[in-house]
Amino acid sequence: MVIYFDFDSSEVHPDDRIVVEAHAQILARDPSSEVVLEGHADERGSREYNVALGERRANGVRDMLRLLGVGDGQIRTVSYGEERPATIGHEEESWSRNRRVEFAYVAR
């Protein structure tokens, strides 16, 4: 599952909160489950800025999950900045697909 963000923003859209809530329910039902929240940014901005922005995005989703009862030990965050684009391109359509947080569940 993927949550998308506006340009230069780490705020989760109200429409996407239902997605975060659904993941919180999944994680709360199985306290042994873990998720890695992978933060991403588009290519605009410096590498350092984009890594920090990806981190803010992942941490924002993490904080929402925590508020919904998910344990700290179930969540890890990582930021790839602009290094792992979902799509290649130099226009808004591509950039909008690259501004994201991906949920990656840890296999056991």
C-alpha positions as CSV (number, residue, x, y, z in Angstrom):
1,M,0.0,0.0,0.0
2,V,1.1,3.5,-0.8
3,I,0.3,6.9,0.7
4,Y,1.0,9.9,-1.6
5,F,1.9,13.4,-0.6
6,D,1.7,17.0,-2.0
7,F,4.9,18.7,-3.1
8,D,7.2,19.6,-0.2
9,S,4.7,18.2,2.3
10,S,4.7,15.5,4.9
11,E,1.0,15.8,5.9
12,V,-1.1,12.8,5.3
13,H,-4.2,13.7,3.3
14,P,-7.5,13.2,5.1
15,D,-8.6,10.8,2.4
16,D,-5.6,8.6,3.1
17,R,-6.2,8.4,6.9
18,I,-8.6,5.5,6.3
19,V,-5.7,3.6,4.7
20,V,-3.5,4.3,7.8
21,E,-6.4,3.2,10.1
22,A,-6.8,-0.1,8.2
23,H,-3.1,-0.8,8.6
24,A,-3.3,0.1,12.3
25,Q,-6.1,-2.5,12.7
26,I,-4.0,-5.2,10.9
27,L,-1.0,-4.5,13.1
28,A,-3.0,-4.3,16.3
29,R,-4.6,-7.6,15.6
30,D,-1.2,-9.3,15.4
31,P,1.3,-7.7,17.8
32,S,4.1,-9.9,16.3
33,S,3.7,-8.3,12.9
34,E,6.0,-5.6,11.7
35,V,6.0,-3.0,9.0
36,V,8.7,-0.8,7.5
37,L,7.5,2.6,6.3
38,E,9.6,3.6,3.3
39,G,9.7,7.4,2.8
40,H,10.3,8.8,-0.7
41,A,10.6,12.1,-2.5
42,D,10.6,13.4,-6.0
43,E,13.8,14.5,-7.7
44,R,13.5,18.2,-7.0
45,G,15.6,19.5,-4.1
46,S,19.1,18.4,-2.9
47,R,19.8,14.8,-2.0
48,E,20.0,15.7,1.7
49,Y,16.8,17.6,1.6
50,N,14.9,14.8,-0.1
51,V,16.2,12.2,2.4
52,A,15.0,14.4,5.3
53,L,11.6,14.9,3.6
54,G,11.2,11.2,3.0
55,E,12.0,10.7,6.7
56,R,9.4,13.3,7.8
57,R,6.8,11.5,5.6
58,A,7.6,8.1,7.1
59,N,7.7,9.4,10.6
60,G,4.3,11.2,10.1
61,V,2.7,7.9,9.1
62,R,4.5,6.1,12.0
63,D,3.1,8.7,14.5
64,M,-0.4,8.2,13.2
65,L,0.0,4.4,13.6
66,R,1.2,4.9,17.2
67,L,-1.8,7.1,18.0
68,L,-4.0,4.3,16.7
69,G,-2.4,1.8,19.1
70,V,0.3,0.2,17.1
71,G,3.4,-0.7,19.3
72,D,6.7,1.0,18.7
73,G,8.4,-2.3,18.2
74,Q,6.1,-3.1,15.2
75,I,7.2,-0.1,13.2
76,R,10.5,0.9,11.5
77,T,11.1,3.8,9.2
78,V,13.6,4.3,6.4
79,S,14.0,7.2,3.9
80,Y,15.2,6.7,0.4
81,G,14.7,10.3,-0.6
82,E,14.8,10.5,-4.4
83,E,16.9,7.3,-4.9
84,R,14.1,4.8,-5.6
85,P,11.6,6.5,-7.9
86,A,8.4,4.7,-8.6
87,T,8.3,6.3,-12.1
88,I,11.0,8.0,-14.2
89,G,10.1,11.3,-15.6
90,H,10.6,15.0,-15.2
91,E,7.1,16.3,-15.0
92,E,4.3,16.5,-12.4
93,E,2.7,13.2,-13.2
94,S,6.0,11.3,-12.4
95,W,6.8,13.5,-9.4
96,S,3.4,13.0,-7.9
97,R,3.9,9.2,-8.0
98,N,7.4,9.5,-6.3
99,R,6.2,11.6,-3.3
100,R,5.1,8.6,-1.2
101,V,5.4,6.3,1.8
102,E,5.2,2.6,1.1
103,F,4.1,0.0,3.6
104,A,6.5,-3.0,3.5
105,Y,5.5,-5.8,5.9
106,V,8.3,-7.9,7.3
107,A,8.0,-11.6,6.4
108,R,8.4,-14.1,9.2
